[in-house]
């Protein structure tokens, strides 16, 4: 059945590409994600001594198909507007950030990094890969250790991440416009580097891939906005960036204390291909939500707990499973959460809704002219990681419908407001628009 699934996903991808004529069209990314996972799963099926059942194929194809239909529906909603490419002189002047304001942000990031290092060191004693691994297991998977890093410092790490997202955007923007602004270029690189150690200190490699995928989406969207619509170049760039993200993910396992000695292909096929097999095992041996939207709407449920309206247990992490005695992991694709909370009916409903959202958002970005720092492009490029990882774990509804993402958007807007944009020789403050 796994090969039947791969064949059907290929057909859906060809259909989606043919109708959209755009590799970045949301349903294309989601279909590629599930196709990638299914192909990787074939590398280990004999080792796992496992065959996926027809129901698993049905659930996956239902989700991908309804996401595709939702994406087409979202495109139709914005069909009345024609895509326009902004070719004004303002855009071609590039972005230059006020030197002293950039220094302030970098100093803030440096302080945040120092605070994280001190808090981590006070908890671990010695910062090394083994201690980081133990710390990750204890804090992430509910072994009773909480508060290793104070909450206010964790909030500051999110600000540091947002500063790095803006820095990456400006670097790519100016590169495409062939504007270097040498001083700013060095400071922007410094800004990105000051954030990178923070997730690694917590044993979280996921942020590395998110930053790579974010950079990819910013690059491809800005190329489209410039009128560079070559799908072949986009596919090549996507392959390069995804490969880079996967390579960083694999190489960094030693830094955070992951002891697997498997080769790159074997490690990736088990890690990313295992979600298809674990989804199958979940459907064979299902669990059910103890209250409404326990996994899918965890962000809302955490908020309700925080304000005292409910007192429901919440966790971001799922149970680990083994297949025929072979331990695989605890990732089940986004489909698991929909089935866990709402049964089969949740699969087409949430697939369709997610497809509509991303398609409408993407079309609006393509239609609107832009110049300078675009919060819309930054925000969309960042949340697009949930498309790439849809075959891995549910990361859209559970995170978007939360106070954290509202804070994320507000802080991004405030950071943009804080910065002074210099266009050519004239220094102006950008308008407060997305």
Buried (B, 14 or more C-beta within 10 A) or exposed (E): BBEEBBEBBBEBBEBBBEBBEBBBBBBBBBBBBBBBBBBBBBBBBEEBEBEBEEEBBBBBBBBBBBBBBBBBBBBEBBEEEEBEBBEEEBBBBBBBBBBEEBEEBBEBBBEBBEBBBEBBEEBBEEEEBEBBBBBBBBBBBEEEBEEBBEEEBBEBBBBBBBBBBBBBBBBBBBBBBEBEBEEBBEBBEBBBBBBEEBBBBBBBBBBBBBBBBBBBBBBBBBBBBBEEBEBEEBEEBBEEBBEBBBEBBBEBBEBBBBEEEEEEEBBBBBBBBBBBBBBBBBBEEEEEBEEEBBBBBBBBBBBBBEEEEBEBEBEBEBEEBEBEEBEBBBBBBBBBBBBBBBEBEBBBBBBBBBBBBBBBBBBBBBEBEBBBBBBBBBBBBBBBBBBBBBBBBBBBBBBBBBEBBEBBBEBBBEBBEEBBBBBEEEEEEBEEEB
